[in-house]
Amino acid sequence: MAHLYRITQKGQVTIPAKLRRKFGIAPHTFVTFSQDKQAITMAPARGILSLAGKGKQGVPKHLLGLSAKEIRRRTWELVAREVVNRAR
């Protein structure tokens, strides 16, 4: 079932509460976006990204003390692995 939603000037859209509950999307949850020729798909992130919010300021406890650059590197490494796994 599709519903029509307006994108804000900042590129934001509200995810309906029913869908947030169904897919476990809580505040500070990371999501991934993928695309094909016809659509954009959003899904809750898995692995390291799904732990966000467990530590201070939304950083998982095991990443506390690392530089932003290192956290970004590890995050993109995980995202790349997830993309490869989904493509299989």
N, CA, C and O atoms as a Maestro MAE file, in Angstrom:
{
 s_m_m2io_version
 :::
 2.0.0
}

f_m_ct {
 s_m_title
 :::
 protein
 m_atom[352] {
  # First column is atom index #
  i_m_mmod_type
  r_m_x_coord
  r_m_y_coord
  r_m_z_coord
  i_m_residue_number
  s_m_chain_name
  s_m_pdb_residue_name
  s_m_pdb_atom_name
  i_m_atomic_number
  :::
  1 25 0.838 -1.167 0.000 1 A "MET " " N  " 7
  2 3 0.000 0.000 0.000 1 A "MET " " CA " 6
  3 2 0.889 1.238 0.000 1 A "MET " " C  " 6
  4 15 1.738 1.387 0.879 1 A "MET " " O  " 8
  5 25 0.711 2.099 -0.945 2 A "ALA " " N  " 7
  6 3 1.526 3.309 -1.070 2 A "ALA " " CA " 6
  7 2 0.745 4.527 -0.604 2 A "ALA " " C  " 6
  8 15 -0.463 4.630 -0.819 2 A "ALA " " O  " 8
  9 25 1.448 5.439 0.032 3 A "HIS " " N  " 7
  10 3 0.862 6.706 0.458 3 A "HIS " " CA " 6
  11 2 1.748 7.827 -0.071 3 A "HIS " " C  " 6
  12 15 2.935 7.622 -0.328 3 A "HIS " " O  " 8
  13 25 1.177 8.992 -0.229 4 A "LEU " " N  " 7
  14 3 1.896 10.139 -0.752 4 A "LEU " " CA " 6
  15 2 2.384 11.017 0.400 4 A "LEU " " C  " 6
  16 15 1.596 11.396 1.267 4 A "LEU " " O  " 8
  17 25 3.679 11.341 0.414 5 A "TYR " " N  " 7
  18 3 4.269 12.196 1.442 5 A "TYR " " CA " 6
  19 2 5.073 13.290 0.783 5 A "TYR " " C  " 6
  20 15 5.652 13.082 -0.283 5 A "TYR " " O  " 8
  21 25 5.115 14.447 1.400 6 A "ARG " " N  " 7
  22 3 5.852 15.590 0.867 6 A "ARG " " CA " 6
  23 2 7.254 15.637 1.478 6 A "ARG " " C  " 6
  24 15 7.418 15.452 2.684 6 A "ARG " " O  " 8
  25 25 8.248 15.880 0.652 7 A "ILE " " N  " 7
  26 3 9.624 16.068 1.098 7 A "ILE " " CA " 6
  27 2 9.770 17.537 1.511 7 A "ILE " " C  " 6
  28 15 9.320 18.433 0.797 7 A "ILE " " O  " 8
  29 25 10.403 17.780 2.670 8 A "THR " " N  " 7
  30 3 10.588 19.157 3.120 8 A "THR " " CA " 6
  31 2 11.677 19.848 2.314 8 A "THR " " C  " 6
  32 15 12.365 19.220 1.509 8 A "THR " " O  " 8
  33 25 11.821 21.128 2.536 9 A "GLN " " N  " 7
  34 3 12.848 21.910 1.851 9 A "GLN " " CA " 6
  35 2 14.252 21.379 2.164 9 A "GLN " " C  " 6
  36 15 15.168 21.529 1.356 9 A "GLN " " O  " 8
  37 25 14.418 20.761 3.334 10 A "LYS " " N  " 7
  38 3 15.707 20.193 3.729 10 A "LYS " " CA " 6
  39 2 15.884 18.755 3.238 10 A "LYS " " C  " 6
  40 15 16.885 18.117 3.565 10 A "LYS " " O  " 8
  41 25 14.939 18.238 2.467 11 A "GLY " " N  " 7
  42 3 15.044 16.876 1.957 11 A "GLY " " CA " 6
  43 2 14.585 15.822 2.950 11 A "GLY " " C  " 6
  44 15 14.950 14.655 2.815 11 A "GLY " " O  " 8
  45 25 13.798 16.202 3.937 12 A "GLN " " N  " 7
  46 3 13.349 15.278 4.969 12 A "GLN " " CA " 6
  47 2 11.925 14.809 4.695 12 A "GLN " " C  " 6
  48 15 11.135 15.501 4.054 12 A "GLN " " O  " 8
  49 25 11.623 13.621 5.197 13 A "VAL " " N  " 7
  50 3 10.275 13.069 5.117 13 A "VAL " " CA " 6
  51 2 10.010 12.319 6.421 13 A "VAL " " C  " 6
  52 15 10.920 11.716 6.990 13 A "VAL " " O  " 8
  53 25 8.772 12.359 6.889 14 A "THR " " N  " 7
  54 3 8.415 11.642 8.103 14 A "THR " " CA " 6
  55 2 8.057 10.206 7.756 14 A "THR " " C  " 6
  56 15 7.242 9.959 6.868 14 A "THR " " O  " 8
  57 25 8.665 9.268 8.454 15 A "ILE " " N  " 7
  58 3 8.326 7.857 8.282 15 A "ILE " " CA " 6
  59 2 7.128 7.587 9.194 15 A "ILE " " C  " 6
  60 15 7.213 7.831 10.397 15 A "ILE " " O  " 8
  61 25 6.028 7.095 8.655 16 A "PRO " " N  " 7
  62 3 4.846 6.862 9.481 16 A "PRO " " CA " 6
  63 2 5.152 5.968 10.682 16 A "PRO " " C  " 6
  64 15 5.931 5.020 10.574 16 A "PRO " " O  " 8
  65 25 4.538 6.273 11.825 17 A "ALA " " N  " 7
  66 3 4.791 5.542 13.075 17 A "ALA " " CA " 6
  67 2 4.569 4.038 12.908 17 A "ALA " " C  " 6
  68 15 5.331 3.237 13.450 17 A "ALA " " O  " 8
  69 25 3.551 3.656 12.177 18 A "LYS " " N  " 7
  70 3 3.265 2.230 11.973 18 A "LYS " " CA " 6
  71 2 4.461 1.524 11.317 18 A "LYS " " C  " 6
  72 15 4.818 0.412 11.707 18 A "LYS " " O  " 8
  73 25 5.070 2.167 10.329 19 A "LEU " " N  " 7
  74 3 6.235 1.574 9.657 19 A "LEU " " CA " 6
  75 2 7.470 1.594 10.544 19 A "LEU " " C  " 6
  76 15 8.265 0.654 10.527 19 A "LEU " " O  " 8
  77 25 7.637 2.673 11.328 20 A "ARG " " N  " 7
  78 3 8.778 2.730 12.251 20 A "ARG " " CA " 6
  79 2 8.703 1.580 13.253 20 A "ARG " " C  " 6
  80 15 9.712 0.934 13.533 20 A "ARG " " O  " 8
  81 25 7.512 1.323 13.793 21 A "ARG " " N  " 7
  82 3 7.348 0.224 14.748 21 A "ARG " " CA " 6
  83 2 7.596 -1.120 14.079 21 A "ARG " " C  " 6
  84 15 8.305 -1.968 14.619 21 A "ARG " " O  " 8
  85 25 7.014 -1.309 12.911 22 A "LYS " " N  " 7
  86 3 7.131 -2.587 12.195 22 A "LYS " " CA " 6
  87 2 8.590 -2.944 11.899 22 A "LYS " " C  " 6
  88 15 8.981 -4.105 12.014 22 A "LYS " " O  " 8
  89 25 9.394 -1.947 11.517 23 A "PHE " " N  " 7
  90 3 10.772 -2.211 11.114 23 A "PHE " " CA " 6
  91 2 11.806 -1.841 12.182 23 A "PHE " " C  " 6
  92 15 13.008 -1.884 11.919 23 A "PHE " " O  " 8
  93 25 11.347 -1.481 13.377 24 A "GLY " " N  " 7
  94 3 12.268 -1.202 14.483 24 A "GLY " " CA " 6
  95 2 13.116 0.033 14.264 24 A "GLY " " C  " 6
  96 15 14.288 0.056 14.639 24 A "GLY " " O  " 8
  97 25 12.546 1.049 13.670 25 A "ILE " " N  " 7
  98 3 13.285 2.285 13.411 25 A "ILE " " CA " 6
  99 2 12.977 3.267 14.540 25 A "ILE " " C  " 6
  100 15 11.922 3.901 14.564 25 A "ILE " " O  " 8
  101 25 13.920 3.376 15.470 26 A "ALA " " N  " 7
  102 3 13.776 4.256 16.627 26 A "ALA " " CA " 6
  103 2 14.606 5.515 16.392 26 A "ALA " " C  " 6
  104 15 15.406 5.562 15.457 26 A "ALA " " O  " 8
  105 25 14.424 6.536 17.230 27 A "PRO " " N  " 7
  106 3 15.277 7.716 17.101 27 A "PRO " " CA " 6
  107 2 16.753 7.315 17.136 27 A "PRO " " C  " 6
  108 15 17.139 6.438 17.909 27 A "PRO " " O  " 8
  109 25 17.555 7.936 16.326 28 A "HIS " " N  " 7
  110 3 19.004 7.715 16.225 28 A "HIS " " CA " 6
  111 2 19.374 6.414 15.517 28 A "HIS " " C  " 6
  112 15 20.550 6.050 15.472 28 A "HIS " " O  " 8
  113 25 18.385 5.708 14.964 29 A "THR " " N  " 7
  114 3 18.673 4.504 14.186 29 A "THR " " CA " 6
  115 2 19.299 4.931 12.863 29 A "THR " " C  " 6
  116 15 18.851 5.899 12.248 29 A "THR " " O  " 8
  117 25 20.327 4.219 12.424 30 A "PHE " " N  " 7
  118 3 20.910 4.469 11.115 30 A "PHE " " CA " 6
  119 2 20.125 3.669 10.083 30 A "PHE " " C  " 6
  120 15 19.674 2.557 10.357 30 A "PHE " " O  " 8
  121 25 19.970 4.235 8.912 31 A "VAL " " N  " 7
  122 3 19.308 3.543 7.815 31 A "VAL " " CA " 6
  123 2 20.219 3.581 6.592 31 A "VAL " " C  " 6
  124 15 21.102 4.432 6.483 31 A "VAL " " O  " 8
  125 25 19.991 2.658 5.692 32 A "THR " " N  " 7
  126 3 20.739 2.642 4.440 32 A "THR " " CA " 6
  127 2 19.776 2.937 3.296 32 A "THR " " C  " 6
  128 15 18.590 2.615 3.377 32 A "THR " " O  " 8
  129 25 20.281 3.541 2.246 33 A "PHE " " N  " 7
  130 3 19.500 3.800 1.043 33 A "PHE " " CA " 6
  131 2 20.156 3.061 -0.107 33 A "PHE " " C  " 6
  132 15 21.380 3.058 -0.232 33 A "PHE " " O  " 8
  133 25 19.351 2.439 -0.940 34 A "SER " " N  " 7
  134 3 19.864 1.814 -2.154 34 A "SER " " CA " 6
  135 2 18.940 2.228 -3.299 34 A "SER " " C  " 6
  136 15 17.825 2.700 -3.077 34 A "SER " " O  " 8
  137 25 19.412 2.047 -4.491 35 A "GLN " " N  " 7
  138 3 18.624 2.472 -5.646 35 A "GLN " " CA " 6
  139 2 18.739 1.473 -6.773 35 A "GLN " " C  " 6
  140 15 19.721 0.739 -6.884 35 A "GLN " " O  " 8
  141 25 17.722 1.460 -7.600 36 A "ASP " " N  " 7
  142 3 17.794 0.776 -8.882 36 A "ASP " " CA " 6
  143 2 17.276 1.774 -9.913 36 A "ASP " " C  " 6
  144 15 17.182 2.964 -9.611 36 A "ASP " " O  " 8
  145 25 16.946 1.340 -11.083 37 A "LYS " " N  " 7
  146 3 16.535 2.283 -12.134 37 A "LYS " " CA " 6
  147 2 15.219 2.985 -11.825 37 A "LYS " " C  " 6
  148 15 14.986 4.095 -12.304 37 A "LYS " " O  " 8
  149 25 14.358 2.356 -11.032 38 A "GLN " " N  " 7
  150 3 13.015 2.882 -10.816 38 A "GLN " " CA " 6
  151 2 12.715 3.359 -9.393 38 A "GLN " " C  " 6
  152 15 11.743 4.087 -9.188 38 A "GLN " " O  " 8
  153 25 13.530 2.965 -8.402 39 A "ALA " " N  " 7
  154 3 13.133 3.231 -7.023 39 A "ALA " " CA " 6
  155 2 14.324 3.447 -6.093 39 A "ALA " " C  " 6
  156 15 15.454 3.053 -6.380 39 A "ALA " " O  " 8
  157 25 14.022 4.087 -4.975 40 A "ILE " " N  " 7
  158 3 14.959 4.236 -3.862 40 A "ILE " " CA " 6
  159 2 14.397 3.398 -2.728 40 A "ILE " " C  " 6
  160 15 13.206 3.479 -2.427 40 A "ILE " " O  " 8
  161 25 15.243 2.594 -2.097 41 A "THR " " N  " 7
  162 3 14.810 1.756 -0.987 41 A "THR " " CA " 6
  163 2 15.566 2.153 0.264 41 A "THR " " C  " 6
  164 15 16.782 2.338 0.230 41 A "THR " " O  " 8
  165 25 14.848 2.284 1.369 42 A "MET " " N  " 7
  166 3 15.458 2.588 2.652 42 A "MET " " CA " 6
  167 2 15.259 1.382 3.563 42 A "MET " " C  " 6
  168 15 14.185 0.779 3.566 42 A "MET " " O  " 8
  169 25 16.286 1.023 4.337 43 A "ALA " " N  " 7
  170 3 16.180 -0.099 5.270 43 A "ALA " " CA " 6
  171 2 16.992 0.217 6.518 43 A "ALA " " C  " 6
  172 15 17.977 0.952 6.448 43 A "ALA " " O  " 8
  173 25 16.585 -0.337 7.668 44 A "PRO " " N  " 7
  174 3 17.387 -0.154 8.871 44 A "PRO " " CA " 6
  175 2 18.774 -0.761 8.646 44 A "PRO " " C  " 6
  176 15 18.894 -1.841 8.067 44 A "PRO " " O  " 8
  177 25 19.807 -0.076 9.098 45 A "ALA " " N  " 7
  178 3 21.168 -0.579 8.952 45 A "ALA " " CA " 6
  179 2 21.382 -1.743 9.911 45 A "ALA " " C  " 6
  180 15 20.787 -1.787 10.988 45 A "ALA " " O  " 8
  181 25 22.209 -2.655 9.529 46 A "ARG " " N  " 7
  182 3 22.542 -3.811 10.364 46 A "ARG " " CA " 6
  183 2 24.006 -3.731 10.756 46 A "ARG " " C  " 6
  184 15 24.740 -2.893 10.232 46 A "ARG " " O  " 8
  185 25 24.435 -4.573 11.653 47 A "GLY " " N  " 7
  186 3 25.830 -4.605 12.067 47 A "GLY " " CA " 6
  187 2 26.185 -3.419 12.930 47 A "GLY " " C  " 6
  188 15 25.397 -3.005 13.781 47 A "GLY " " O  " 8
  189 25 27.360 -2.871 12.719 48 A "ILE " " N  " 7
  190 3 27.897 -1.789 13.544 48 A "ILE " " CA " 6
  191 2 26.974 -0.575 13.565 48 A "ILE " " C  " 6
  192 15 26.856 0.096 14.590 48 A "ILE " " O  " 8
  193 25 26.322 -0.288 12.442 49 A "LEU " " N  " 7
  194 3 25.462 0.885 12.365 49 A "LEU " " CA " 6
  195 2 24.219 0.747 13.235 49 A "LEU " " C  " 6
  196 15 23.706 1.747 13.737 49 A "LEU " " O  " 8
  197 25 23.730 -0.466 13.419 50 A "SER " " N  " 7
  198 3 22.514 -0.656 14.198 50 A "SER " " CA " 6
  199 2 22.737 -0.439 15.682 50 A "SER " " C  " 6
  200 15 21.772 -0.356 16.442 50 A "SER " " O  " 8
  201 25 23.984 -0.343 16.111 51 A "LEU " " N  " 7
  202 3 24.299 -0.139 17.524 51 A "LEU " " CA " 6
  203 2 24.323 1.327 17.909 51 A "LEU " " C  " 6
  204 15 24.516 1.657 19.079 51 A "LEU " " O  " 8
  205 25 24.132 2.204 16.949 52 A "ALA " " N  " 7
  206 3 24.177 3.638 17.238 52 A "ALA " " CA " 6
  207 2 23.185 3.995 18.330 52 A "ALA " " C  " 6
  208 15 22.082 3.452 18.389 52 A "ALA " " O  " 8
  209 25 23.587 4.904 19.182 53 A "GLY " " N  " 7
  210 3 22.739 5.324 20.279 53 A "GLY " " CA " 6
  211 2 23.024 4.576 21.564 53 A "GLY " " C  " 6
  212 15 22.453 4.907 22.602 53 A "GLY " " O  " 8
  213 25 23.896 3.573 21.525 54 A "LYS " " N  " 7
  214 3 24.208 2.799 22.716 54 A "LYS " " CA " 6
  215 2 25.246 3.489 23.588 54 A "LYS " " C  " 6
  216 15 25.353 3.182 24.775 54 A "LYS " " O  " 8
  217 25 26.005 4.410 23.025 55 A "GLY " " N  " 7
  218 3 27.030 5.129 23.782 55 A "GLY " " CA " 6
  219 2 26.715 6.603 23.834 55 A "GLY " " C  " 6
  220 15 25.594 7.016 23.536 55 A "GLY " " O  " 8
  221 25 27.694 7.395 24.209 56 A "LYS " " N  " 7
  222 3 27.491 8.841 24.302 56 A "LYS " " CA " 6
  223 2 27.272 9.442 22.919 56 A "LYS " " C  " 6
  224 15 27.931 9.064 21.951 56 A "LYS " " O  " 8
  225 25 26.351 10.370 22.845 57 A "GLN " " N  " 7
  226 3 26.063 11.138 21.629 57 A "GLN " " CA " 6
  227 2 25.830 10.258 20.411 57 A "GLN " " C  " 6
  228 15 26.219 10.628 19.303 57 A "GLN " " O  " 8
  229 25 25.200 9.095 20.596 58 A "GLY " " N  " 7
  230 3 24.848 8.242 19.471 58 A "GLY " " CA " 6
  231 2 25.983 7.411 18.918 58 A "GLY " " C  " 6
  232 15 25.831 6.805 17.857 58 A "GLY " " O  " 8
  233 25 27.135 7.360 19.608 59 A "VAL " " N  " 7
  234 3 28.271 6.566 19.140 59 A "VAL " " CA " 6
  235 2 28.299 5.261 19.930 59 A "VAL " " C  " 6
  236 15 28.270 5.297 21.160 59 A "VAL " " O  " 8
  237 25 28.356 4.105 19.256 60 A "PRO " " N  " 7
  238 3 28.440 2.842 19.975 60 A "PRO " " CA " 6
  239 2 29.643 2.834 20.921 60 A "PRO " " C  " 6
  240 15 30.687 3.409 20.613 60 A "PRO " " O  " 8
  241 25 29.486 2.179 22.074 61 A "LYS " " N  " 7
  242 3 30.525 2.192 23.105 61 A "LYS " " CA " 6
  243 2 31.887 1.749 22.583 61 A "LYS " " C  " 6
  244 15 32.910 2.321 22.961 61 A "LYS " " O  " 8
  245 25 31.911 0.727 21.709 62 A "HIS " " N  " 7
  246 3 33.199 0.229 21.223 62 A "HIS " " CA " 6
  247 2 33.886 1.199 20.247 62 A "HIS " " C  " 6
  248 15 35.034 0.978 19.861 62 A "HIS " " O  " 8
  249 25 33.190 2.266 19.850 63 A "LEU " " N  " 7
  250 3 33.805 3.261 18.974 63 A "LEU " " CA " 6
  251 2 34.219 4.524 19.725 63 A "LEU " " C  " 6
  252 15 34.883 5.396 19.164 63 A "LEU " " O  " 8
  253 25 33.825 4.621 20.994 64 A "LEU " " N  " 7
  254 3 34.204 5.802 21.774 64 A "LEU " " CA " 6
  255 2 35.722 5.914 21.827 64 A "LEU " " C  " 6
  256 15 36.417 4.914 22.007 64 A "LEU " " O  " 8
  257 25 36.220 7.096 21.675 65 A "GLY " " N  " 7
  258 3 37.666 7.324 21.707 65 A "GLY " " CA " 6
  259 2 38.320 7.281 20.335 65 A "GLY " " C  " 6
  260 15 39.461 7.717 20.184 65 A "GLY " " O  " 8
  261 25 37.619 6.763 19.334 66 A "LEU " " N  " 7
  262 3 38.180 6.754 17.983 66 A "LEU " " CA " 6
  263 2 37.919 8.099 17.318 66 A "LEU " " C  " 6
  264 15 36.970 8.800 17.668 66 A "LEU " " O  " 8
  265 25 38.750 8.445 16.378 67 A "SER " " N  " 7
  266 3 38.554 9.700 15.651 67 A "SER " " CA " 6
  267 2 37.342 9.572 14.726 67 A "SER " " C  " 6
  268 15 36.943 8.469 14.354 67 A "SER " " O  " 8
  269 25 36.777 10.698 14.369 68 A "ALA " " N  " 7
  270 3 35.643 10.700 13.436 68 A "ALA " " CA " 6
  271 2 36.047 10.048 12.113 68 A "ALA " " C  " 6
  272 15 35.250 9.351 11.486 68 A "ALA " " O  " 8
  273 25 37.278 10.279 11.702 69 A "LYS " " N  " 7
  274 3 37.774 9.706 10.452 69 A "LYS " " CA " 6
  275 2 37.786 8.174 10.525 69 A "LYS " " C  " 6
  276 15 37.398 7.503 9.569 69 A "LYS " " O  " 8
  277 25 38.233 7.621 11.662 70 A "GLU " " N  " 7
  278 3 38.282 6.169 11.825 70 A "GLU " " CA " 6
  279 2 36.879 5.578 11.910 70 A "GLU " " C  " 6
  280 15 36.626 4.514 11.346 70 A "GLU " " O  " 8
  281 25 35.966 6.250 12.603 71 A "ILE " " N  " 7
  282 3 34.586 5.780 12.675 71 A "ILE " " CA " 6
  283 2 33.974 5.771 11.287 71 A "ILE " " C  " 6
  284 15 33.295 4.816 10.909 71 A "ILE " " O  " 8
  285 25 34.212 6.839 10.523 72 A "ARG " " N  " 7
  286 3 33.694 6.921 9.155 72 A "ARG " " CA " 6
  287 2 34.268 5.800 8.288 72 A "ARG " " C  " 6
  288 15 33.543 5.186 7.505 72 A "ARG " " O  " 8
  289 25 35.568 5.533 8.427 73 A "ARG " " N  " 7
  290 3 36.207 4.467 7.642 73 A "ARG " " CA " 6
  291 2 35.582 3.111 7.960 73 A "ARG " " C  " 6
  292 15 35.256 2.341 7.057 73 A "ARG " " O  " 8
  293 25 35.420 2.826 9.249 74 A "ARG " " N  " 7
  294 3 34.836 1.542 9.651 74 A "ARG " " CA " 6
  295 2 33.382 1.428 9.191 74 A "ARG " " C  " 6
  296 15 32.935 0.355 8.783 74 A "ARG " " O  " 8
  297 25 32.662 2.521 9.259 75 A "THR " " N  " 7
  298 3 31.265 2.517 8.828 75 A "THR " " CA " 6
  299 2 31.160 2.221 7.338 75 A "THR " " C  " 6
  300 15 30.367 1.372 6.930 75 A "THR " " O  " 8
  301 25 31.949 2.909 6.525 76 A "TRP " " N  " 7
  302 3 31.901 2.671 5.078 76 A "TRP " " CA " 6
  303 2 32.368 1.269 4.727 76 A "TRP " " C  " 6
  304 15 31.885 0.677 3.762 76 A "TRP " " O  " 8
  305 25 33.302 0.734 5.500 77 A "GLU " " N  " 7
  306 3 33.752 -0.636 5.285 77 A "GLU " " CA " 6
  307 2 32.584 -1.605 5.495 77 A "GLU " " C  " 6
  308 15 32.387 -2.539 4.718 77 A "GLU " " O  " 8
  309 25 31.819 -1.363 6.554 78 A "LEU " " N  " 7
  310 3 30.661 -2.205 6.836 78 A "LEU " " CA " 6
  311 2 29.592 -2.054 5.754 78 A "LEU " " C  " 6
  312 15 29.019 -3.044 5.299 78 A "LEU " " O  " 8
  313 25 29.328 -0.822 5.349 79 A "VAL " " N  " 7
  314 3 28.326 -0.581 4.309 79 A "VAL " " CA " 6
  315 2 28.730 -1.298 3.029 79 A "VAL " " C  " 6
  316 15 27.892 -1.915 2.372 79 A "VAL " " O  " 8
  317 25 30.000 -1.221 2.672 80 A "ALA " " N  " 7
  318 3 30.481 -1.902 1.455 80 A "ALA " " CA " 6
  319 2 30.261 -3.406 1.559 80 A "ALA " " C  " 6
  320 15 29.835 -4.041 0.594 80 A "ALA " " O  " 8
  321 25 30.552 -3.981 2.734 81 A "ARG " " N  " 7
  322 3 30.333 -5.419 2.922 81 A "ARG " " CA " 6
  323 2 28.853 -5.770 2.785 81 A "ARG " " C  " 6
  324 15 28.510 -6.788 2.184 81 A "ARG " " O  " 8
  325 25 27.975 -4.932 3.340 82 A "GLU " " N  " 7
  326 3 26.534 -5.187 3.255 82 A "GLU " " CA " 6
  327 2 26.053 -5.128 1.807 82 A "GLU " " C  " 6
  328 15 25.231 -5.945 1.392 82 A "GLU " " O  " 8
  329 25 26.557 -4.170 1.042 83 A "VAL " " N  " 7
  330 3 26.167 -4.050 -0.369 83 A "VAL " " CA " 6
  331 2 26.602 -5.296 -1.121 83 A "VAL " " C  " 6
  332 15 25.828 -5.834 -1.913 83 A "VAL " " O  " 8
  333 25 27.813 -5.762 -0.895 84 A "VAL " " N  " 7
  334 3 28.314 -6.967 -1.568 84 A "VAL " " CA " 6
  335 2 27.469 -8.172 -1.179 84 A "VAL " " C  " 6
  336 15 27.102 -8.978 -2.034 84 A "VAL " " O  " 8
  337 25 27.157 -8.299 0.119 85 A "ASN " " N  " 7
  338 3 26.352 -9.437 0.582 85 A "ASN " " CA " 6
  339 2 24.954 -9.428 -0.023 85 A "ASN " " C  " 6
  340 15 24.433 -10.483 -0.384 85 A "ASN " " O  " 8
  341 25 24.345 -8.264 -0.137 86 A "ARG " " N  " 7
  342 3 22.996 -8.173 -0.707 86 A "ARG " " CA " 6
  343 2 23.006 -8.474 -2.195 86 A "ARG " " C  " 6
  344 15 22.011 -8.961 -2.732 86 A "ARG " " O  " 8
  345 25 24.108 -8.194 -2.866 87 A "ALA " " N  " 7
  346 3 24.203 -8.421 -4.309 87 A "ALA " " CA " 6
  347 2 24.340 -9.913 -4.643 87 A "ALA " " C  " 6
  348 15 24.115 -10.325 -5.781 87 A "ALA " " O  " 8
  349 25 24.703 -10.701 -3.656 88 A "ARG " " N  " 7
  350 3 24.902 -12.154 -3.899 88 A "ARG " " CA " 6
  351 2 23.614 -12.889 -4.002 88 A "ARG " " C  " 6
  352 15 23.610 -14.103 -4.202 88 A "ARG " " O  " 8
  :::
 }
 m_bond[351] {
  # First column is bond index #
  i_m_from
  i_m_to
  i_m_order
  :::
  1 1 2 1
  2 2 3 1
  3 3 4 2
  4 3 5 1
  5 5 6 1
  6 6 7 1
  7 7 8 2
  8 7 9 1
  9 9 10 1
  10 10 11 1
  11 11 12 2
  12 11 13 1
  13 13 14 1
  14 14 15 1
  15 15 16 2
  16 15 17 1
  17 17 18 1
  18 18 19 1
  19 19 20 2
  20 19 21 1
  21 21 22 1
  22 22 23 1
  23 23 24 2
  24 23 25 1
  25 25 26 1
  26 26 27 1
  27 27 28 2
  28 27 29 1
  29 29 30 1
  30 30 31 1
  31 31 32 2
  32 31 33 1
  33 33 34 1
  34 34 35 1
  35 35 36 2
  36 35 37 1
  37 37 38 1
  38 38 39 1
  39 39 40 2
  40 39 41 1
  41 41 42 1
  42 42 43 1
  43 43 44 2
  44 43 45 1
  45 45 46 1
  46 46 47 1
  47 47 48 2
  48 47 49 1
  49 49 50 1
  50 50 51 1
  51 51 52 2
  52 51 53 1
  53 53 54 1
  54 54 55 1
  55 55 56 2
  56 55 57 1
  57 57 58 1
  58 58 59 1
  59 59 60 2
  60 59 61 1
  61 61 62 1
  62 62 63 1
  63 63 64 2
  64 63 65 1
  65 65 66 1
  66 66 67 1
  67 67 68 2
  68 67 69 1
  69 69 70 1
  70 70 71 1
  71 71 72 2
  72 71 73 1
  73 73 74 1
  74 74 75 1
  75 75 76 2
  76 75 77 1
  77 77 78 1
  78 78 79 1
  79 79 80 2
  80 79 81 1
  81 81 82 1
  82 82 83 1
  83 83 84 2
  84 83 85 1
  85 85 86 1
  86 86 87 1
  87 87 88 2
  88 87 89 1
  89 89 90 1
  90 90 91 1
  91 91 92 2
  92 91 93 1
  93 93 94 1
  94 94 95 1
  95 95 96 2
  96 95 97 1
  97 97 98 1
  98 98 99 1
  99 99 100 2
  100 99 101 1
  101 101 102 1
  102 102 103 1
  103 103 104 2
  104 103 105 1
  105 105 106 1
  106 106 107 1
  107 107 108 2
  108 107 109 1
  109 109 110 1
  110 110 111 1
  111 111 112 2
  112 111 113 1
  113 113 114 1
  114 114 115 1
  115 115 116 2
  116 115 117 1
  117 117 118 1
  118 118 119 1
  119 119 120 2
  120 119 121 1
  121 121 122 1
  122 122 123 1
  123 123 124 2
  124 123 125 1
  125 125 126 1
  126 126 127 1
  127 127 128 2
  128 127 129 1
  129 129 130 1
  130 130 131 1
  131 131 132 2
  132 131 133 1
  133 133 134 1
  134 134 135 1
  135 135 136 2
  136 135 137 1
  137 137 138 1
  138 138 139 1
  139 139 140 2
  140 139 141 1
  141 141 142 1
  142 142 143 1
  143 143 144 2
  144 143 145 1
  145 145 146 1
  146 146 147 1
  147 147 148 2
  148 147 149 1
  149 149 150 1
  150 150 151 1
  151 151 152 2
  152 151 153 1
  153 153 154 1
  154 154 155 1
  155 155 156 2
  156 155 157 1
  157 157 158 1
  158 158 159 1
  159 159 160 2
  160 159 161 1
  161 161 162 1
  162 162 163 1
  163 163 164 2
  164 163 165 1
  165 165 166 1
  166 166 167 1
  167 167 168 2
  168 167 169 1
  169 169 170 1
  170 170 171 1
  171 171 172 2
  172 171 173 1
  173 173 174 1
  174 174 175 1
  175 175 176 2
  176 175 177 1
  177 177 178 1
  178 178 179 1
  179 179 180 2
  180 179 181 1
  181 181 182 1
  182 182 183 1
  183 183 184 2
  184 183 185 1
  185 185 186 1
  186 186 187 1
  187 187 188 2
  188 187 189 1
  189 189 190 1
  190 190 191 1
  191 191 192 2
  192 191 193 1
  193 193 194 1
  194 194 195 1
  195 195 196 2
  196 195 197 1
  197 197 198 1
  198 198 199 1
  199 199 200 2
  200 199 201 1
  201 201 202 1
  202 202 203 1
  203 203 204 2
  204 203 205 1
  205 205 206 1
  206 206 207 1
  207 207 208 2
  208 207 209 1
  209 209 210 1
  210 210 211 1
  211 211 212 2
  212 211 213 1
  213 213 214 1
  214 214 215 1
  215 215 216 2
  216 215 217 1
  217 217 218 1
  218 218 219 1
  219 219 220 2
  220 219 221 1
  221 221 222 1
  222 222 223 1
  223 223 224 2
  224 223 225 1
  225 225 226 1
  226 226 227 1
  227 227 228 2
  228 227 229 1
  229 229 230 1
  230 230 231 1
  231 231 232 2
  232 231 233 1
  233 233 234 1
  234 234 235 1
  235 235 236 2
  236 235 237 1
  237 237 238 1
  238 238 239 1
  239 239 240 2
  240 239 241 1
  241 241 242 1
  242 242 243 1
  243 243 244 2
  244 243 245 1
  245 245 246 1
  246 246 247 1
  247 247 248 2
  248 247 249 1
  249 249 250 1
  250 250 251 1
  251 251 252 2
  252 251 253 1
  253 253 254 1
  254 254 255 1
  255 255 256 2
  256 255 257 1
  257 257 258 1
  258 258 259 1
  259 259 260 2
  260 259 261 1
  261 261 262 1
  262 262 263 1
  263 263 264 2
  264 263 265 1
  265 265 266 1
  266 266 267 1
  267 267 268 2
  268 267 269 1
  269 269 270 1
  270 270 271 1
  271 271 272 2
  272 271 273 1
  273 273 274 1
  274 274 275 1
  275 275 276 2
  276 275 277 1
  277 277 278 1
  278 278 279 1
  279 279 280 2
  280 279 281 1
  281 281 282 1
  282 282 283 1
  283 283 284 2
  284 283 285 1
  285 285 286 1
  286 286 287 1
  287 287 288 2
  288 287 289 1
  289 289 290 1
  290 290 291 1
  291 291 292 2
  292 291 293 1
  293 293 294 1
  294 294 295 1
  295 295 296 2
  296 295 297 1
  297 297 298 1
  298 298 299 1
  299 299 300 2
  300 299 301 1
  301 301 302 1
  302 302 303 1
  303 303 304 2
  304 303 305 1
  305 305 306 1
  306 306 307 1
  307 307 308 2
  308 307 309 1
  309 309 310 1
  310 310 311 1
  311 311 312 2
  312 311 313 1
  313 313 314 1
  314 314 315 1
  315 315 316 2
  316 315 317 1
  317 317 318 1
  318 318 319 1
  319 319 320 2
  320 319 321 1
  321 321 322 1
  322 322 323 1
  323 323 324 2
  324 323 325 1
  325 325 326 1
  326 326 327 1
  327 327 328 2
  328 327 329 1
  329 329 330 1
  330 330 331 1
  331 331 332 2
  332 331 333 1
  333 333 334 1
  334 334 335 1
  335 335 336 2
  336 335 337 1
  337 337 338 1
  338 338 339 1
  339 339 340 2
  340 339 341 1
  341 341 342 1
  342 342 343 1
  343 343 344 2
  344 343 345 1
  345 345 346 1
  346 346 347 1
  347 347 348 2
  348 347 349 1
  349 349 350 1
  350 350 351 1
  351 351 352 2
  :::
 }
}
